[in-house]
Every structure is written in C-alpha cells, then in structure tokens.
Amino acid sequence: MSQSPETEALKKDMDQLRRDLGALTEAFKRNSQQRAQAGVEHARDQFDQVRRQAEGQAEQVGSHIKERPFTSVLSAFGVGLLIGKLISR
C-alpha cells in the first residue's frame, strides 16, 4: 500500500519538527548551564571580595588593639556590659 503524498509530507514535517524540537531543547540546556555557571562564578567573586574586606578589617582591628590595648579592653568590657543589660530586660 502506498501512502498519499499528503501523508508522506506530514511524516516529513513531523520528523523535521522532532529534530527542531531536539535542537531547541539542547540549545536551552546549554544556555541554562552557561547561566548557572556564570551565577556560580559571580557568587564566588562576591564571596572572595567580602572575605578580603573582612580580612582587611580584622587586620585594622588587630593593629588598633595593639596600639591601644587598655582602651580596647575597656571598650570590650563596656560593650559587654551594655549587651548584658539589654538582654536582661
């Protein structure tokens, strides 16, 4: 049995549609992976920047404590006393 030309054309169109849909799915998948990777890299960069800032601030605090140890101890005591009063309320 021979199929009509319309049926043959429809089969060819369906096959092409399947191939196109497969290619579109692959392109979407690659794009999603690239965006996810870019997001991970951006987050990693932000984390590194925050870490560097925190290290710099820790060094500044350390040098301040070394320069004025007595003032630092009194400041820490005062802050602790203040926090204790606030928590006890």
C-alpha positions in Angstrom: 0.0 0.0 0.0 1.3 3.3 -1.0 0.6 6.4 1.2 -0.7 9.6 -0.2 1.6 12.5 -0.9 -0.1 14.5 1.9 0.7 11.7 4.4 4.3 11.5 3.3 4.6 15.3 3.6 3.1 15.2 7.0 5.5 12.5 8.1 8.5 14.5 6.9 7.2 17.6 8.6 6.7 15.7 11.9 10.3 14.3 11.6 11.6 17.8 11.0 9.6 19.1 13.9 11.1 16.4 16.2 14.6 17.4 15.1 14.0 21.1 15.6 12.5 20.5 19.0 15.5 18.3 19.9 17.9 21.1 18.8 15.9 23.7 20.7 16.0 21.6 23.8 19.7 21.2 23.6 20.2 24.9 23.0 18.1 25.7 26.0 20.0 23.2 28.1 23.4 24.7 27.1 22.1 28.2 27.8 20.9 27.2 31.2 24.2 25.6 32.1 26.1 28.7 30.9 23.9 31.0 33.0 24.2 28.7 36.1 28.0 28.7 35.7 28.1 32.5 35.3 26.0 32.7 38.5 28.3 30.5 40.4 31.4 32.4 39.2 29.7 35.7 40.2 28.8 34.4 43.7 32.4 33.1 44.1 33.8 36.5 43.1 31.5 38.3 45.6 32.5 35.9 48.4 36.2 36.5 47.7 35.6 40.2 47.8 33.8 40.1 51.1 36.4 37.7 52.5 39.2 40.2 51.5 37.3 43.1 53.1 36.8 41.1 56.3 40.4 40.2 56.5 41.4 43.8 56.0 39.1 45.0 58.7 40.3 42.2 61.1 43.9 43.4 60.5 42.8 47.0 61.3 41.1 45.9 64.5 44.2 43.9 65.4 46.5 46.8 64.9 44.2 49.1 66.8 44.2 46.7 69.7 48.0 46.5 69.6 48.3 50.3 69.6 45.8 50.9 72.5 45.4 47.7 74.5 44.0 49.3 77.6 41.4 51.3 75.7 40.4 48.1 73.7 39.9 46.1 76.9 37.7 48.9 78.4 35.7 49.2 75.2 35.1 45.5 75.1 34.1 45.5 78.8 31.7 48.4 78.1 30.1 46.8 75.1 29.7 43.5 77.0 28.1 45.3 80.0 25.7 47.1 77.6 24.7 44.0 75.8 24.2 42.2 79.2 21.9 45.0 80.3 19.9 44.8 77.1 19.5 41.1 77.2 18.4 41.0 80.9 15.4 43.2 80.2 
